[in-house]
């Protein structure tokens, strides 16, 4: 059958024209008996045509065998009417099996035979069939040309028997080209005329076509009413394809209405008719729809079963567009089952297949334009030759016009091809950019989460340091000061020997040392100058304390730190510089270091440089020391950038920049 069911849209059947086509309900045994008892080749040929028509909806390929045998007998006995019928049926059979070039060949072969019989109606039949064939070949210009030629002949003869089918085909053509209201006009013409003639088959097709157009116009209720009206006609004709199409489209209607149980029932009926016809195109469509409905009903096992079945049939019939849709459905099912990797795999397959289909469509468009170009080129050559014979004086002018026209056509083809290429390239770039943006977004979200954790950790650390610094200074520091005061008081009131007095004095010195060490620890944990006076004063004090020890000479420079910054910025910057200088003291074996802090509007730059022994930066990746981990965490906390420059024997420079 041709065309296929379309997903979530109304399917319109092909109202193919023949001389007396319908759904043949004569049992095959009766036809075989009639064939065996045939008295001459004319009866045998006619019987073979009947047998082919009887099984065509169930086995198109087998019907073609009978049609070829009928053609051989008709040619043998030179019966032009049987030859014409055989050629027509062969064309329709090849069209239904999607062998469109063969179909066009048989219909073109049939036209001279019909002309020799002087049968206008049969000529119109071939024009209409060619219109259908070119419609499937996506050649809209030739399709419309042949349909119009058929209508002109039949309207001239006022042939109400064949006109409904032609009107119906024109309706399908207009619908495929998005002219839905004009499509409804022709479908209605076909329905009224077919009903008057008692042609239930064409009347049913016209109702289905009208329901299709109303659905595309956004009127599903009108669509439903027309399908309900068409269903009894399909049952009456006994045509399996019409019934299967109606049930499929009713399923789409109920799916749109979110009534998935009713939709599932309709799709099951459609599947039964497709199975009776053994038509793998329709079976694939029905399985795809049922998989989608089962997935919406949260019945993943059934959904997976029909999705796999649909995929097998889609591969068998070679329908890549159906495979793309099946992969998307399969991705949703795997996602519902929690199989995220499988879902991603099927989604990737669908995207890749989408790109391939787009490329194929673009190639077909180019081929169509090239074919049209060649056709026009031949026509122009014929015209040029005829005019050259008739008017020799105008030949040069005509050739010049022809050459200009060919150049314009070639340029147009080149421009269109280039635009198609650019569009294809842009689509792929957009797809890649979208994927890249999504990946970047995921990384950013993960990084934001890590920064939130680091923020909480650093904030907790600083709060705990501040608390411990206050406790040490106010608690333990106060106690030691009290002890010192008490011992001084005791010294003035006790009489001790000179040896004991020396011990007493050393104890006082140890208490002084303890108090100084306690103040140093408290100062490092939360410098009083940082809290009270800001980053600049705190760094001056810290560098001065290092210089006092004599282990390292630190030069401190600052610009633009007159105004205070946010507490989090000042504490973080102080801790980074503190950790960097600790690293210099521990590992660099340096004699000099330089600390430079510069603030310019919303930018803060920190440079720490030493003249130590340096190191290989690559080796830093293998080390997991807490110092560098803390430095990097604090830089990321303020969303800054860190640049490290160092070589063995050439010292180290760390450059950090923040936007504050």
Wavefront OBJ file of the C-alpha trace (Angstrom):
o trace
v 0.000 0.000 0.000
v 1.122 3.514 -0.641
v 1.481 5.909 1.070
v 2.390 4.944 4.606
v 0.613 5.836 7.858
v 1.898 9.160 9.118
v 2.628 9.683 12.831
v 0.003 11.700 14.742
v -1.555 12.865 11.501
v -4.386 11.699 9.358
v -3.475 9.150 6.705
v -4.964 9.617 3.267
v -5.283 6.637 0.977
v -4.417 6.770 -2.698
v -7.493 6.870 -4.847
v -5.744 5.125 -7.774
v -7.624 5.148 -11.015
v -8.289 1.966 -12.927
v -10.937 1.034 -15.377
v -12.975 -0.984 -12.867
v -10.923 -1.265 -9.669
v -12.458 -2.111 -6.323
v -12.081 -4.643 -3.585
v -12.564 -8.045 -5.173
v -14.306 -10.458 -2.804
v -14.374 -13.472 -5.144
v -12.703 -16.430 -3.360
v -9.289 -17.352 -4.861
v -10.424 -20.966 -5.383
v -13.179 -19.774 -7.672
v -10.703 -17.745 -9.715
v -8.293 -20.684 -9.976
v -11.172 -22.883 -11.142
v -12.160 -20.249 -13.680
v -8.552 -20.064 -14.926
v -8.301 -23.826 -15.304
v -11.586 -23.949 -17.236
v -10.736 -21.001 -19.524
v -11.412 -21.818 -23.175
v -9.094 -19.226 -24.766
v -6.203 -16.848 -24.001
v -8.514 -13.846 -23.759
v -10.430 -15.394 -20.832
v -7.170 -16.559 -19.245
v -5.698 -13.051 -19.435
v -8.864 -11.495 -17.957
v -8.896 -14.094 -15.150
v -5.230 -13.445 -14.324
v -5.996 -9.741 -14.024
v -8.882 -10.554 -11.645
v -6.635 -12.825 -9.570
v -3.949 -10.127 -9.307
v -6.501 -7.516 -8.257
v -7.946 -9.914 -5.674
v -4.604 -10.397 -3.848
v -2.971 -7.042 -4.555
v -3.825 -5.532 -1.149
v -2.367 -8.584 0.598
v 0.595 -9.440 -1.668
v 1.546 -6.788 -4.204
v 4.626 -8.629 -5.485
v 2.631 -11.785 -6.223
v -0.086 -9.773 -7.987
v 2.593 -8.367 -10.338
v 3.372 -11.929 -11.487
v -0.246 -12.420 -12.588
v -0.271 -9.008 -14.332
v 2.882 -9.857 -16.309
v 1.424 -13.192 -17.377
v -1.779 -11.405 -18.427
v 0.288 -8.902 -20.477
v 2.149 -11.708 -22.274
v -1.133 -13.398 -23.246
v -2.695 -10.065 -24.306
v 0.292 -9.269 -26.533
v 0.199 -12.770 -27.953
v -3.419 -12.380 -29.088
v -2.991 -8.617 -29.890
v -5.906 -7.618 -27.637
v -5.317 -3.886 -27.045
v -7.893 -3.541 -24.289
v -6.324 -6.358 -22.282
v -2.863 -4.927 -23.008
v -4.049 -1.551 -21.656
v -5.562 -3.150 -18.540
v -2.405 -5.163 -17.896
v -0.134 -2.124 -18.307
v -2.373 -0.055 -16.009
v -2.397 -2.725 -13.290
v 1.374 -3.202 -13.597
v 1.882 0.539 -13.188
v -0.363 0.669 -10.121
v 1.285 -2.407 -8.597
v 4.772 -0.953 -9.030
v 3.584 2.344 -7.608
v 2.186 0.582 -4.532
v 5.482 -1.281 -4.052
v 7.376 2.027 -4.395
v 9.045 1.187 -7.756
v 8.103 4.586 -9.116
v 10.301 4.706 -12.238
v 8.827 1.385 -13.387
v 5.321 2.701 -12.667
v 5.939 5.808 -14.816
v 7.299 3.591 -17.603
v 4.177 1.371 -17.652
v 1.767 4.351 -17.588
v 3.640 6.059 -20.453
v 3.539 2.750 -22.321
v -0.235 2.592 -21.786
v -0.985 6.086 -23.187
v -0.322 5.272 -26.896
v -2.397 2.104 -26.512
v -5.311 4.151 -25.102
v -4.876 6.731 -27.903
v -4.974 3.964 -30.527
v -8.302 2.824 -29.022
v -9.547 6.452 -29.202
v -10.753 6.071 -25.640
v -10.629 9.518 -23.969
v -11.596 8.121 -20.581
v -8.742 5.621 -20.582
v -6.272 8.325 -21.644
v -7.458 10.414 -18.680
v -6.941 7.388 -16.421
v -3.270 7.174 -17.447
v -2.794 10.934 -16.951
v -4.224 10.653 -13.435
v -2.033 7.650 -12.633
v 1.028 9.543 -13.883
v -0.027 12.441 -11.639
v 0.057 10.063 -8.669
v 3.395 8.538 -9.660
v 5.059 11.939 -10.000
v 3.488 13.002 -6.691
v 5.292 10.137 -4.972
v 8.480 11.081 -6.862
v 8.106 14.578 -5.315
v 7.886 16.183 -8.768
v 5.039 18.564 -7.945
v 5.058 20.388 -11.272
v 4.608 17.248 -13.395
v 2.135 15.816 -10.904
v -0.138 18.855 -11.077
v 0.260 18.984 -14.876
v -0.964 15.394 -15.362
v -3.809 15.742 -12.839
v -5.042 18.858 -14.644
v -4.862 17.081 -18.015
v -6.941 14.230 -16.583
v -9.545 16.633 -15.141
v -9.798 18.571 -18.409
v -10.511 15.386 -20.393
v -12.994 13.943 -17.884
v -14.885 17.217 -17.320
v -15.123 17.622 -21.078
v -16.714 14.170 -21.261
v -18.697 14.827 -18.043
v -17.422 11.467 -16.767
v -18.919 11.358 -13.255
v -17.681 7.767 -12.809
v -13.959 8.601 -12.883
v -13.924 12.287 -11.904
v -14.362 11.604 -8.123
v -11.139 9.599 -7.993
v -9.218 12.336 -9.858
v -10.665 15.029 -7.584
v -9.592 12.921 -4.621
v -6.024 12.638 -5.908
v -5.861 16.404 -6.468
v -7.135 16.857 -2.900
v -4.274 14.714 -1.588
v -1.794 16.680 -3.723
v -3.053 20.016 -2.327
v -2.956 18.721 1.251
v 0.639 17.582 0.822
v 1.462 21.106 -0.321
v -0.276 22.636 2.754
v -3.224 24.079 0.805
v -5.735 22.454 3.188
v -8.826 24.544 2.452
v -8.547 23.998 -1.299
v -7.946 20.308 -0.530
v -11.264 20.212 1.350
v -13.025 21.712 -1.695
v -11.783 18.914 -3.988
v -12.419 16.193 -1.387
v -15.988 17.427 -0.995
v -16.430 17.375 -4.781
v -15.168 13.808 -4.828
v -17.445 12.764 -1.934
v -20.620 14.287 -3.405
v -20.013 12.815 -6.857
v -18.906 9.389 -5.545
v -21.948 9.160 -3.243
v -24.255 9.957 -6.162
v -22.599 7.147 -8.170
v -22.692 4.679 -5.265
v -18.875 4.519 -5.224
v -18.379 3.813 -1.497
v -14.632 3.220 -1.882
v -13.900 6.723 -3.264
v -16.474 8.325 -0.951
v -14.684 6.777 2.049
v -11.324 8.014 0.764
v -12.729 11.520 0.327
v -14.013 11.579 3.925
v -10.620 10.439 5.210
v -8.907 13.131 3.136
v -11.261 15.821 4.455
v -10.659 14.677 8.042
v -6.938 14.931 7.318
v -7.246 18.531 6.154
v -9.488 19.585 9.078
v -6.986 18.085 11.502
v -4.173 20.064 9.872
v -6.352 23.182 10.200
v -6.620 22.533 13.956
v -10.192 21.219 14.117
v -9.933 17.692 15.641
v -13.660 17.491 16.412
v -14.512 17.929 12.729
v -11.867 15.315 11.963
v -13.499 12.849 14.408
v -16.974 13.344 12.928
v -15.713 12.665 9.384
v -13.826 9.519 10.480
v -16.951 8.200 12.201
v -18.854 8.839 8.984
v -16.172 7.046 6.918
v -15.946 3.917 9.095
v -19.273 2.318 8.005
v -18.306 2.858 4.360
v -14.964 1.109 4.914
v -16.754 -1.808 6.567
v -19.210 -1.930 3.676
v -16.505 -2.081 0.992
v -14.492 -4.590 3.025
v -11.287 -2.741 2.161
v -8.706 -3.585 4.834
v -6.549 -0.558 4.112
v -9.384 1.924 4.550
v -10.442 0.359 7.860
v -6.876 0.182 9.139
v -6.307 3.815 8.184
v -9.441 5.030 9.969
v -8.612 3.165 13.180
v -5.041 4.487 13.075
v -6.284 8.067 12.695
v -8.880 7.601 15.445
v -6.027 6.452 17.649
v -4.174 9.671 16.829
v -7.326 11.670 17.660
v -7.770 10.066 21.094
v -4.039 10.422 21.762
v -4.350 14.148 21.091
v -7.265 14.224 23.555
v -5.077 12.440 26.158
v -7.517 9.498 26.260
v -4.753 6.914 25.945
v -6.874 3.836 26.698
v -9.191 4.579 23.769
v -6.199 5.492 21.612
v -4.593 2.122 22.430
v -7.789 0.283 21.482
v -7.918 2.030 18.087
v -4.239 1.329 17.381
v -4.736 -2.341 18.233
v -7.555 -2.534 15.677
v -5.350 -0.805 13.127
v -2.586 -3.328 13.889
v -5.004 -6.241 13.305
v -5.925 -4.939 9.841
v -2.273 -4.322 8.959
v -1.458 -7.881 10.062
v -4.267 -9.290 7.904
v -2.794 -7.481 4.914
v 0.745 -8.608 5.932
v 1.796 -5.051 5.138
v 5.017 -4.329 6.993
v 4.755 -0.579 6.422
v 1.465 -0.385 8.337
v 2.551 -2.931 10.963
v 5.632 -0.811 11.689
v 3.442 2.293 12.103
v 0.947 0.536 14.394
v 3.728 -0.907 16.593
v 5.335 2.530 16.879
v 2.053 4.120 17.986
v 1.314 1.358 20.513
v 4.814 1.703 21.973
v 4.205 5.440 22.473
v 0.814 4.871 24.110
v 2.104 2.117 26.421
v 4.919 4.453 27.448
v 2.398 7.186 28.286
v 0.406 4.600 30.292
v 3.618 3.755 32.216
v 3.614 0.179 30.914
v 7.278 0.098 29.985
v 7.489 -3.654 29.308
v 4.735 -3.530 26.675
v 6.133 -0.285 25.304
v 9.589 -1.847 24.940
v 8.118 -4.941 23.261
v 6.347 -2.958 20.529
v 9.230 -0.504 20.118
v 11.595 -3.407 19.372
v 9.042 -4.900 16.981
v 8.629 -1.563 15.199
v 12.400 -1.212 14.909
v 12.686 -4.665 13.290
v 10.021 -3.826 10.692
v 11.485 -0.356 10.030
v 14.876 -1.938 9.300
v 13.236 -4.521 7.062
v 11.367 -1.951 4.961
v 14.312 0.465 5.035
v 12.391 3.403 6.506
v 14.962 5.665 8.155
v 12.381 8.336 9.071
v 10.424 5.727 11.062
v 13.648 4.518 12.700
v 14.371 8.039 13.896
v 10.944 8.290 15.541
v 11.288 4.792 17.024
v 14.697 5.682 18.489
v 13.187 8.766 20.147
v 10.363 6.658 21.617
v 12.869 4.019 22.724
v 14.931 6.721 24.452
v 11.871 7.820 26.450
v 11.118 4.206 27.431
v 14.709 3.511 28.535
v 14.676 6.763 30.490
v 11.486 5.705 32.288
v 13.134 2.363 33.104
v 16.112 4.218 34.589
v 18.500 3.058 31.839
v 20.063 6.496 31.318
v 23.008 5.279 29.217
v 20.718 3.305 26.882
v 18.364 6.296 26.629
v 21.273 8.546 25.684
v 22.431 5.984 23.111
v 19.060 5.872 21.346
v 18.783 9.672 21.476
v 22.189 9.936 19.785
v 21.065 7.446 17.117
v 17.952 9.557 16.469
v 19.999 12.759 16.151
v 22.483 11.131 13.779
v 19.659 9.692 11.692
v 17.995 13.119 11.626
v 21.169 14.648 10.178
v 21.337 11.841 7.596
v 17.694 12.341 6.595
v 18.263 16.065 6.228
v 21.250 15.411 3.980
v 19.232 12.943 1.896
v 16.366 15.427 1.540
v 18.803 18.100 0.416
v 20.337 15.710 -2.130
v 16.881 14.805 -3.452
v 16.066 18.490 -3.803
v 19.253 19.092 -5.766
v 18.541 16.049 -7.954
v 15.011 17.316 -8.576
v 16.344 20.713 -9.625
v 18.970 19.097 -11.843
v 16.320 16.923 -13.502
v 14.137 19.958 -14.046
v 17.123 21.815 -15.419
v 17.864 19.004 -17.885
v 14.218 18.828 -18.937
v 14.065 22.552 -19.567
v 17.389 22.365 -21.353
v 16.075 19.724 -23.766
v 12.906 21.717 -24.360
v 14.891 24.825 -25.097
v 17.085 22.908 -27.539
v 14.042 21.594 -29.407
v 12.529 25.075 -29.550
v 15.804 26.527 -30.771
v 16.087 23.934 -33.565
v 12.498 24.485 -34.728
v 12.885 28.235 -34.810
v 16.235 27.900 -36.541
v 14.562 25.989 -39.356
v 11.730 28.499 -39.624
v 13.509 31.824 -39.173
v 17.188 31.677 -40.067
v 17.692 35.441 -39.603
v 16.838 35.245 -35.858
v 19.015 32.218 -35.041
v 21.895 34.191 -33.506
v 19.589 36.167 -31.255
v 17.781 33.033 -30.142
v 21.079 31.287 -29.320
v 22.200 34.288 -27.287
v 18.945 34.258 -25.300
v 19.249 30.533 -24.820
v 22.830 30.860 -23.550
v 21.849 33.594 -21.122
v 18.973 31.492 -19.853
v 21.236 28.475 -19.346
v 23.759 30.594 -17.482
v 21.006 31.985 -15.248
v 19.677 28.487 -14.573
v 23.167 27.192 -13.830
v 23.812 30.144 -11.525
v 20.462 29.619 -9.791
v 21.249 25.936 -9.310
v 24.678 26.833 -7.946
v 23.253 29.444 -5.553
v 20.479 27.127 -4.334
v 22.957 24.275 -3.865
v 25.257 26.573 -1.935
v 22.375 27.803 0.234
v 21.334 24.226 0.942
v 24.934 23.399 1.857
v 25.141 26.438 4.139
v 21.823 25.550 5.764
v 22.964 21.962 6.308
v 26.279 23.132 7.718
v 24.571 25.669 9.972
v 22.152 23.019 11.246
v 25.023 20.715 12.130
v 26.932 23.551 13.789
v 23.853 24.515 15.779
v 23.396 20.903 16.856
v 27.025 20.678 17.944
v 26.834 24.058 19.688
v 23.643 23.040 21.470
v 25.272 19.844 22.672
v 28.397 21.755 23.724
v 26.321 24.349 25.590
v 24.435 21.599 27.387
v 27.709 19.940 28.402
v 29.103 23.297 29.538
v 25.949 23.926 31.515
v 26.304 20.568 33.251
v 29.956 21.350 34.076
v 28.981 24.810 35.351
v 26.256 23.358 37.557
v 28.692 20.812 38.968
v 31.264 23.560 39.508
v 28.675 25.810 41.173
v 27.809 22.945 43.502
v 31.485 22.397 44.321
v 31.954 26.132 44.926
v 28.936 26.149 47.215
v 30.492 23.323 49.223
v 33.875 25.096 49.280
v 32.154 28.349 50.269
v 30.450 26.680 53.201
v 33.695 24.936 54.191
v 35.800 28.094 54.012
v 33.189 30.127 55.814
v 33.030 27.497 58.537
v 36.812 27.418 58.780
v 37.069 31.193 59.129
v 34.299 31.320 61.728
v 35.979 28.518 63.699
v 39.360 30.238 63.438
v 37.872 33.482 64.673
v 36.190 31.736 67.585
v 39.364 29.861 68.520
v 41.430 33.054 68.214
v 39.052 34.880 70.582
v 39.019 31.961 72.996
v 42.815 31.739 73.016
v 43.269 35.493 73.355
v 40.513 36.188 75.873
v 40.573 32.868 77.739
v 44.012 31.296 77.838
v 45.739 34.630 77.241
v 43.891 36.134 80.179
v 44.801 33.218 82.417
v 48.506 33.456 81.527
v 48.477 37.205 82.130
v 46.847 36.563 85.506
v 49.486 33.992 86.394
v 52.255 36.409 85.395
v 50.720 39.173 87.518
v 50.388 36.840 90.500
v 53.993 35.655 90.193
v 55.244 39.255 89.999
v 53.310 39.999 93.160
v 54.761 36.897 94.821
v 58.281 37.944 93.784
v 57.967 41.203 95.692
v 56.661 39.509 98.842
v 58.709 36.285 99.047
v 62.205 35.772 100.447
v 63.986 33.204 98.319
v 67.566 32.148 97.749
v 69.480 33.389 94.763
v 69.257 29.960 93.101
v 65.463 29.852 93.537
v 65.185 33.437 92.343
v 66.904 32.437 89.071
v 64.400 29.626 88.605
v 61.597 32.057 89.434
v 62.872 34.522 86.824
v 63.108 31.777 84.137
v 59.477 30.827 84.900
v 58.405 34.427 84.341
v 60.323 34.469 81.059
v 58.596 31.234 79.963
v 55.224 32.779 80.788
v 56.140 35.844 78.696
v 57.228 33.558 75.837
v 53.964 31.580 76.136
v 51.907 34.755 76.064
v 53.812 36.001 72.982
v 53.419 32.621 71.217
v 49.716 32.552 72.118
v 49.248 36.019 70.655
v 51.140 34.969 67.502
v 48.935 31.883 67.042
v 45.753 33.888 67.677
v 46.982 36.546 65.273
v 47.634 33.974 62.532
v 44.244 32.355 63.021
v 42.391 35.681 62.767
v 44.642 38.738 62.567
v 43.273 41.565 64.622
v 44.533 44.053 62.060
v 42.547 42.321 59.301
v 39.303 42.567 61.257
v 39.867 46.079 62.554
v 41.862 47.852 59.832
v 41.496 45.789 56.673
v 43.594 43.776 54.255
v 46.341 46.325 53.621
v 47.267 46.819 57.317
v 47.024 43.087 58.055
v 49.427 42.232 55.216
v 51.871 44.939 56.337
v 51.899 43.466 59.855
v 52.240 39.895 58.563
v 55.157 40.720 56.235
v 56.790 42.735 59.004
v 56.546 39.754 61.386
v 58.292 37.524 58.826
v 61.032 40.126 58.368
v 61.501 40.264 62.154
v 62.320 36.537 62.247
v 65.185 37.131 59.819
v 64.532 33.918 57.840
v 63.198 35.777 54.777
v 63.156 39.367 53.587
v 59.648 40.229 52.314
v 58.908 43.371 50.305
v 55.238 44.392 50.414
v 53.613 46.773 47.882
v 49.944 47.779 47.615
v 47.898 50.079 45.380
v 44.235 51.084 45.712
v 43.541 49.376 49.077
v 42.472 52.542 50.895
v 38.821 51.457 50.931
v 37.725 48.238 52.579
v 36.410 45.297 50.511
v 33.905 42.613 51.448
v 34.989 40.513 54.443
v 34.981 37.307 52.358
v 37.309 38.888 49.765
v 39.733 40.281 52.326
v 39.910 37.070 54.384
v 40.329 34.901 51.278
v 43.054 37.139 49.812
v 44.874 37.211 53.164
v 44.745 33.418 53.515
v 46.030 32.919 49.946
v 49.019 35.225 50.516
v 49.634 33.670 53.935
v 49.672 30.159 52.427
v 51.942 31.240 49.543
v 54.480 32.801 51.921
v 54.350 29.703 54.142
v 55.226 27.636 51.058
v 58.158 29.968 50.357
v 59.414 29.553 53.934
v 59.006 25.772 53.934
v 60.078 24.734 50.444
v 61.691 27.527 48.386
v 64.935 28.121 50.351
v 64.549 31.741 49.262
v 66.222 34.821 50.772
v 63.845 37.414 49.284
v 60.171 37.534 48.402
v 57.874 40.200 47.026
v 54.125 40.581 47.683
v 52.169 42.965 45.457
v 48.422 43.668 45.819
v 46.733 46.025 43.325
v 43.073 46.993 43.216
v 41.639 48.697 40.136
v 37.880 49.334 40.323
v 36.303 45.828 40.202
v 39.585 43.939 39.722
v 42.004 42.684 42.403
v 45.459 41.424 41.392
v 47.828 39.503 43.699
v 51.468 38.724 42.834
v 53.776 36.683 45.096
v 57.321 36.157 43.818
v 60.462 34.653 45.363
v 64.113 34.021 44.390
v 64.117 30.426 45.650
v 65.074 27.220 43.942
v 61.831 26.884 41.962
v 60.359 23.586 40.729
v 58.871 21.758 37.711
v 55.226 22.817 37.394
v 54.265 19.417 35.908
v 55.277 17.710 39.151
v 52.605 19.714 40.961
v 49.870 17.501 39.426
v 51.313 14.461 41.202
v 51.377 16.187 44.579
v 48.290 16.405 46.744
v 49.522 18.742 49.528
v 46.942 20.639 51.520
v 48.613 23.994 50.764
v 48.016 24.076 47.015
v 44.591 22.450 47.433
v 43.566 25.275 49.795
v 45.003 27.958 47.521
v 43.142 26.637 44.457
v 39.927 26.160 46.419
v 40.056 29.773 47.641
v 40.796 31.092 44.123
v 37.843 29.111 42.714
v 35.708 30.322 45.616
v 36.128 33.905 44.362
v 35.955 32.665 40.728
v 39.431 33.957 40.067
v 42.223 32.963 37.721
v 45.586 31.579 38.881
v 48.792 31.650 36.826
v 51.909 29.821 38.064
v 55.389 30.359 36.575
v 58.382 28.433 37.899
v 61.502 26.597 36.734
v 64.148 24.751 38.745
v 66.780 27.276 39.930
v 64.821 30.335 38.698
v 62.397 31.021 41.538
v 58.604 31.072 41.459
v 55.948 33.642 40.519
v 52.233 33.281 41.299
v 49.788 35.707 39.675
v 46.148 35.682 40.821
v 43.348 37.904 39.533
v 39.781 38.327 40.844
v 36.725 40.239 39.689
v 35.238 41.679 42.869
l 1 2 3 4 5 6 7 8 9 10 11 12 13 14 15 16 17 18 19 20 21 22 23 24 25 26 27 28 29 30 31 32 33 34 35 36 37 38 39 40 41 42 43 44 45 46 47 48 49 50 51 52 53 54 55 56 57 58 59 60 61 62 63 64 65 66 67 68 69 70 71 72 73 74 75 76 77 78 79 80 81 82 83 84 85 86 87 88 89 90 91 92 93 94 95 96 97 98 99 100 101 102 103 104 105 106 107 108 109 110 111 112 113 114 115 116 117 118 119 120 121 122 123 124 125 126 127 128 129 130 131 132 133 134 135 136 137 138 139 140 141 142 143 144 145 146 147 148 149 150 151 152 153 154 155 156 157 158 159 160 161 162 163 164 165 166 167 168 169 170 171 172 173 174 175 176 177 178 179 180 181 182 183 184 185 186 187 188 189 190 191 192 193 194 195 196 197 198 199 200 201 202 203 204 205 206 207 208 209 210 211 212 213 214 215 216 217 218 219 220 221 222 223 224 225 226 227 228 229 230 231 232 233 234 235 236 237 238 239 240 241 242 243 244 245 246 247 248 249 250 251 252 253 254 255 256 257 258 259 260 261 262 263 264 265 266 267 268 269 270 271 272 273 274 275 276 277 278 279 280 281 282 283 284 285 286 287 288 289 290 291 292 293 294 295 296 297 298 299 300 301 302 303 304 305 306 307 308 309 310 311 312 313 314 315 316 317 318 319 320 321 322 323 324 325 326 327 328 329 330 331 332 333 334 335 336 337 338 339 340 341 342 343 344 345 346 347 348 349 350 351 352 353 354 355 356 357 358 359 360 361 362 363 364 365 366 367 368 369 370 371 372 373 374 375 376 377 378 379 380 381 382 383 384 385 386 387 388 389 390 391 392 393 394 395 396 397 398 399 400 401 402 403 404 405 406 407 408 409 410 411 412 413 414 415 416 417 418 419 420 421 422 423 424 425 426 427 428 429 430 431 432 433 434 435 436 437 438 439 440 441 442 443 444 445 446 447 448 449 450 451 452 453 454 455 456 457 458 459 460 461 462 463 464 465 466 467 468 469 470 471 472 473 474 475 476 477 478 479 480 481 482 483 484 485 486 487 488 489 490 491 492 493 494 495 496 497 498 499 500 501 502 503 504 505 506 507 508 509 510 511 512 513 514 515 516 517 518 519 520 521 522 523 524 525 526 527 528 529 530 531 532 533 534 535 536 537 538 539 540 541 542 543 544 545 546 547 548 549 550 551 552 553 554 555 556 557 558 559 560 561 562 563 564 565 566 567 568 569 570 571 572 573 574 575 576 577 578 579 580 581 582 583 584 585 586 587 588 589 590 591 592 593 594 595 596 597 598 599 600 601 602 603 604 605 606 607 608 609 610 611 612 613 614 615 616 617 618 619 620 621 622 623 624 625 626 627 628 629 630 631 632 633 634 635 636 637 638 639 640 641 642 643 644 645 646 647 648 649 650 651 652 653 654 655 656 657 658 659 660
